[in-house]
Amino acid sequence: LGYITSKYGYHTQQETLGVVDTLKRAGYPLDGIVLDLYWYGKEEDMGRLAWDQQQWPDHKKMLADLKEHGVNTVIISQPYILRNGRGLENYNELASKGLLVKDSTGGPQEVKIWVGEGGMFDVSNPDTRSWLSERYKALTLEGVGGWWGDLGEPEVHPETGIHANGLSAREYHNLYGNDWSSVISDLFASEFPDRRLMTMMRGGTTGLQRYSVYPWSTDVSRSWGGLQPQITIMLNSGLSGLGYMSHDVGGFAIDPDAPYDPELYVRWLQLGTFSPILRTHAQATAEPYNYPDQQHIILPLIKERYRWLPYNYTLAYENASQGLPLVRPLNFYSSGSDRFDDITDEYLWGRDILVAPVMTQGATRRSIVFPDGLWVDYNNPGRLYNGGDTITYPAPLEVLPLFVRAGAIIPQADYGMQSTEDYRTDRYTINYYPYLGKSEYTLFEDDRKSPGSLDEGAYSLINFTGEASIEGINLDISSQGTYPGAPKVKDLTFRIHLVDGDPSSVSVDGHKLKRGAWKFDRSESMLTFKIKWNVDKPLAIHIR
């Protein structure tokens, strides 16, 4: 849920550390770096599954040092073992043991990809799965933080191939990615049961999400045509169970005639900030510091990603506990309505946020259709829009059109972070956008480490209930459940938006706050105050 940097590819230990250092010195928070195929040497060394000691002279120290600074390392693995590189030793071993996909004669099925020839792991074979699992285990023990399964559609899958389960390549093709993902998932369940798993996997079919898979929309072109389908892809995947579908932010495959497009990068990053995964990735100029003239837009955007962690982590809880997608269509809460079925450039981020990115080159305004309800302009809360309305919204390059459902309660983290390791559950900023009637919100908390939080009941739910009337505003807050290390006292900053006039009183549990303990900004119609809350007791706030 933080920011991940990636490129095709980081070739050496020195380059990798340099990229992280450059990002950190520029003030970027960072949670992950993805290493493409050069961690094992060259493209033709595919299947080697071992670090290249010349390019990575002390990879264990590098992995440990990065992790100490909150940066997890994800490395690539593919379904292929090539003979024309240093994967030959593994190829010979696997072929001799019958662990590769076979041809009609029972020998290894010949596979040719863009960098060479060789064989293919048969992940339906229990012995192949054990061999792969042992390799993944050893590398994980050295400090690898997550896995990237690339080409796993599989990209090349000869139809003459036969798998150990008796299925032909055509019969097994879509299932391959699921079974490959389950190798890693089963490994972590048995050998690393206290660690949460992240697997970036490019291929699979129904049920892929059960293996803790975070897919993406493959090698999309760096073009406006590459950007524009991404919302539809996230929506359809989310509704199909893949809640964490994402995309190569900035565009992966570069057009030699247009290799560098800062406007496109910024617009793509605006979409990526409110996507399940924020990972920049490209053949070149992937990292945000490559766009110096846009730093005043780019750096605040990536910091904003961290500011939304309380809301986003609750979306993760909703996905894990209820299967709800993070990216939702406009009519998700309009029962029986098909009025918004053809909207492909807007979406709901959870229940209460409407995101309408600019996805057209040169555009400084865009048309926005509002779903049912009343919507508040996040950038200018004095502006409200009714459901069903269509407006033209000004959106120069530095503006991402973003709207909040009236009545919503939005928790945020208003403090700097170097990584998600700095996230705190004892400090929140609570934004409330009161609207006549009642509204509710539940914030999720746990230790942010354990894979068993939900099954073990080791979590807290912070329940907010807001009610607005012509007499004033009431907010009730309570907590249920707990987890190891849960703070008993929370520092809460309240920002009450849409307040019509200077309040006469602000009371907390029946005690009026002194006038200096709260502030009303007439120009923004916003009331602000801070309190400490002992979670063992419900909290009642009354504003008149």
N, C-alpha and C positions, 0 to 999 in steps of 0.2 A: 504493500500500500504506500510505499515511499517512491523514490526515484531510482531507476536502474539505468545505467549507461551500457551501451553495447555497440559493436562495430564489426564489420567484416574486413579485417579482424585485427585484434591486438596481437602482435607477433612475438613480443618478448616480455620478460619480467620487468625490464626497465621501462618499456613503453607503458605497460599497465599501471605501474606505480606512478609514472609521470602524469597519466590521464587523471588518476584519482587526486593526485597532489594539485594539479591545475584546477580541477573542479572545487576542491576544498579551499584553495587560496582565493578563488573568485567568490566564495561565500555560498556555494551550493550545498544543500543537504544531499546525502547520497546513501543508499541502502544496498546497492548491488552493482556488480560489474560482470558482464557476460563474456566469456572467452570462446571465440569461434575455433575453428579446427587447427589453428596454429599452436595450441597448447601441446599437441602431440608431434609437432614438427611442420610437415608440409601437407598439402591437399592429398597427395598420393599415399601418405602414411595412414590413411583412414583405416580404422579397425585396430590400430596399435594399442590404444587405450593405456598409454603411459606417457608421462611428461618428457618432453625433450630437454635434456640436461644442459645443452648449449644455450638454448633460447631462454630457459628457465633454470638458472643455476642453483637456486635455493627456493623452490616453489613452496615448501612447507613453511618457511619463515614468511614468505610473501603472503600466503593465505592467513597465517596467524596474525600478522601485522595489520592486514586489511580488516580482519574480523574484530580486532581490538578497537578499531576506529569505526565500527558499526557497518562495515562494508562486506557483504556476503559475496562469495565468488561462485558463479554458475558456469559449468563447462559443458561443451557439446559432446554428443555421442550420436553415431549414425547406425543404420541397420547393416552396413556393408563392411567387408574385410577385403582389402585390395592386396593383390600379389605384387604389384609393380612398385611398392614402397616398403616401409618397415613394418607393415602389417603382415608380411609374408609368414613370419614365424607363427602368428596366431592362426593365419589361414591354414597352414599345414597341420597344426594341432587339431583344429576344429574339423577339418576335412577328414583326417584320419580317424576321428572319433564319431563321425557321422552326425555332427552337430549343425551342419549347414543345411539350407534348403536344398532338396535333391532334385535331380532331373529324372526323366523316365527310366534311365538305366540304373538309378540308385546312387550315382555319383553326384558330386557337388554341382548344383545348377549354376551355370555361367551367368554372371551379371556384369554388364558394362555400364558405367556411369561417366559423367563428364571428365573425371580425372583419372580413370583407369578401369581395370578389370579385376574380378575376383569373385567372392561369394557373398552370401547373405545369412545373417543369423536367423535360425529357425526358432522364434520365440514360443512356438507351440510345443517344442521339445523340452521336457523337464530338465534334461541334462544341460541343454544350452542355457536355459534360464539359470541354473545353478552356476554355470561358468561365468555368465554375465554378472550375476549377483555378487560373486566373489570379487570380481574386478571393481564393481561399483562400491562395494564395501571398503576395499582397501583404499580407494581414492577418497572416499568420504572420511575415513579415519585420518587421512592426511590433512583434512581441513576444507575439502570442497563443500560449499554450502548448499548447492542445488544442482539440478540436472536439466540439460537441454537436449531433448530428443528431436533431431532434425531429420528430414527426408522420410519420415515415418508413415507416409500415406500407404504403402511405400512409393517413393517417387519413381523408381524402376522396379518392377515386379514381374519378371518374365512369366508368361502364361503357362509355360511348360513346367514351371516349378511345382513340386509336391511337398507338402508339409507333413511333419510327424503325426499330426492329428488326422491325416488322410484327406485333408481338404486341398483342392487345387488353389493356385494363386488367385484365380478370379473369385472363388468361394470365400477365401480367407482374407482377401485384400483389405476390406474396411475394418476387420477385426484386429488386424496386425497391431495397429497403434495402441489399442486397448490392452492387449496382452503384453506388449513391450512396456507400457506404463505400469502394469501390475507387477512386473519384475522389480521395479524400483519401489513401488508402494509396499509390496510384501517384504522387501529388504528392510525398509524403515520400520515397519510394524514389528519385525522380529528382532532386529539388531539395534535400532535407534528409537525405541518406543516413546522416549521423552522429547523427541524433536519433531517439529512441524516440517513437513516436506513441501518443497516447491519443485515441480517438474514442468518445464516449458515443453509442450509436446505439439507437434504440427499436424499429426494425423490421428484418426480414431473415428469412433462411431458412437451410437447411443450408449450412455452410461459412462462415458470417458471421465466425467467429473468425479466419479467415486474414487479415482486413483490420485486425487489431489493434483489435477492437471490444470495448467494455466496456458491455454492455447492462444495463438495469434493468427492473423489473416495472411500469413505467408509473405513471400517476397514481393510486396506491393511496390509499384513504381513511384519514384519521386516525381509526382505530377499532380495537378489538380484532379485529373481523372482517377488517380490512385487514392486520393483523400476522400472523394465524395461517396464511395460505397461503404465507408467504414461504419457509419451509424447503423445502416441496414444490417450489416454483418453482425454487429454486436447485439442488436435487437433480436434477430432471428436465432442466434446462438443462445442468448440468454433464455428465450422462451423454450428452447429445446433442452435446457438443463445446464448448458455451459455458461455459468454466470460470469466467468472471468475472461471471456473472449476479449482480445485486445489487438493492437496493430503496431507496426514499426513506425513510431512517431518520427516524422520528418520525411518518410518515404525511403525505402531500401534501395531499389534498383535505379541507378542514376542515368539519365539521358545525357549522353556526351555533349549534345547541343545545348543543354540547359542544366549544367551540373550543380548550380548554386542558386537557390531561390529563398532569400530571407523571409519574404512575405509568406510563402508557403510553409516554411518551417514554423513561423509564429502561429499561423492559423492551425496547423496540425497540432502544435503543442497545446493550444487552447482546448482543442478536443481531447487531447491526451490527459490533461489535468483532471478532467471528469470522465475518465475511462477506468475500467477495472484494474489495468496495469498501466503505469506510466514508464515506458521504456523507449528511449531514443535508440535508433538502429539504422545504419546505412552503410553503403560501400565506402563512403568518405564524408567528411564534415558532419559527423553524426552528433558530436557533443555540442552542447549549447554555447560554449565559449567560442565556437567558430563563427559566431554572429555578433561581433562586437558592437555594431551600430544598433542592435536590438536588445542589448542587455537590460535596459530599463524596463522592458516588457517581459523578457524571458526569465530573469532571476526571480522577480516577484511571483510569476506564475508557478514555478516549481516550489517556492516557499509556500504558496497558497495550498498546494497539494497536502502539505503537512498540517497546515492550519485546519483542514477539514478532516483530520484523522478521527476525531470522536464520532462524527457522522458517518464516515466511510467504514470505520471498524464495526459500527452497528449494522451497516449494510452487509458486511461480511457475516455477521451473526444471523441476520435475516436469511441470507442465502444458505448457510449451513443448517439452520434449524427448520426452515420452511421451504427452501428451494427457490425463494424469490430471486429474480435476476437483479443485478445492480443497475443495469440499463433497462428501462421499461418504456413501452410505447405510450403515446399520449392518452390513449383510451383505456389504459390499464385499470383505472378506477372508475370507468364509465360503463357500467354493466349494460351489455347488449348494444353498445354504440359502435358503429363503424365509420363515424364521421371523420376520424383521423387516420384511417387505414393507409392513406396514400402519402402521409407525411414521412419523408425519408431524411430530413435534415434537422430534426429536432427530437428530443427524447426527455424522459423523466429520469433524473438521477435519484434513485430511491423514490419515495412517495412525494417529497415536498420541494424538489428543485427541478426547474425546467431549464434545460440547456439548449441554446440555439446558436451553434457556432457558425461563423462565416466560412463558407466553403467554395467561394467563387473568386477567381483572380481579380484583383483590382477593386473589389467591392468595398464600399465604406458604409453601406447600409444594407439591410435585408428585411424581407417580409417574415413576420412571425405570426403563427396561428396559436391561440391560447386554448388549452384543454379546459374541461369543466372546472368551475370554481372562480375565485378571485385571486389575482396574481400581483405580487409586489416586485418592482424593479430592484434587484439586489444592488445595482450600481447607483440607483437613485430612489430610495424607498418612498419618496413622496409621490411616485407615479404608480398607479394601480390600473390593472387591465382585467376586463371581464372574460370569462370563458366563452369561446366561440368567436371572439373578436379577431380580426386580422389587422395588423398594423405594419407600418414601415418604420424600422428601428435604426437610428444612427449607430454605426459600428465601425469607427476608424480602427486601424490596425491594433491599437492598444486595448480595444474593448472586446470582451467576450460577453454577448448578451446572456444574462443569467437572471432567473426569476424565482421567487419564493412563494409557495402557496400561502395565502393569507390564513392566519391562525397557527402557522407552523412554529415549532420550537426547535431551533438549530443550535446544537452544541459545537463549539470550536475550541481549538488550542491556540491561544494568542500568545505564543512565546517562541523563541527561536529554537530550532533543532538542528543537530548535525546529522541525525538519522532517526529512524523510528525508535531506536533505543532510548532516546530522550523523551519519549511520550510519557505523560504523567496522568494518573487517574485521581490525583488530589487537587487538580486545578483545571477549571473549565471557564470559558466565556459562553454564557447562555443568551442567545439571540431569540427574542420572542416578538412575533409579528401579530399582535392581537387583532381579532376579528370577532364581531358579535356572535356569541355562543361559546361552546366548549371546544377545546382541542386537546389532543394528547400526544405524548411522545415518550418512547422508552429508549434509554441509552444503555448500551451493553458494555460491561467491563469483565475482564479476567486477568490472569497473569501474563497474557500475550505470548506465552511460551509453550504451554502444555497442549498436546493434541487431544487430550481427553477432557477438556473443560466442560463441554456440554454433557457428555456421557456421565461424568462424575458429579455434575451439579456444582462445579467449582467456579461460579461466576456470580456477578451482581447485575441486577436490572434496576436502573434509576428511573423512576416513573415521574413524569411531569404532566400536570394537568393545568391548563390555562382556561380562564373564563373571562370574557370581556362583555361589559354592558355599558349603558350610558352613565351608570353610577361610578364605574371604575373597573379595575383589573385585579383578578385574583390568580395567584399561582400556588399550587400545592405540589410538594416534592417529597417523595419517599423512596426508600431503598429496600430491596428484598434480595436475600441470598448474600453469600460472601465467597471469598477465595483466599488462598495463602498470600499474605502481604497486602491485603486490601487496606487502604488508608481509612481511618475512622473519621478524620476531619478533612473537609474539602474547602478550598478557596474558590468561591463562585463569584464571577463578575456578571452582572445582568445588564443586558442592553435591551431595553423595551422600545421597540420602534412604533411608529404610527401613533404617538401620543399627541392628542390634539392641543393640549395646553399645559401650562405649568401645574403640576400636581399640588394639591393642598397637603397631602401626607403620604408617607411610605412607611408601612408597618411590617415588621417581621415577628411572627409568633406573638402578635398583640402588642409589641413594643414599637413605638414610633421612632424612626430614625431621625437624628438631628438634621437640620436643613443642610449642613455642610457635608453630611454623609452620603448625599445623593446629588446628582447633577442633571439638570434638564437643559438640553441644547435645542433651543427653539428653531434654529435654522434647519436642523435635521429631524425635528420632532422625535427626539430620542432621550429617554431617561436612562441614566447609568448609576449603578451602585454596586458595592461589594459587600459580601458577608462570608462568615465562616459557618460551615454547617457540619454538625455531628450527625453522621448517617444513621445512628441508632434511633434518632427521633425524626418524625415527619416535620416538614418545614412548611409554614404557611405565610405567604406574602400578600399584602393588600395595598393597593394603590388607589388613592382617591384624588 
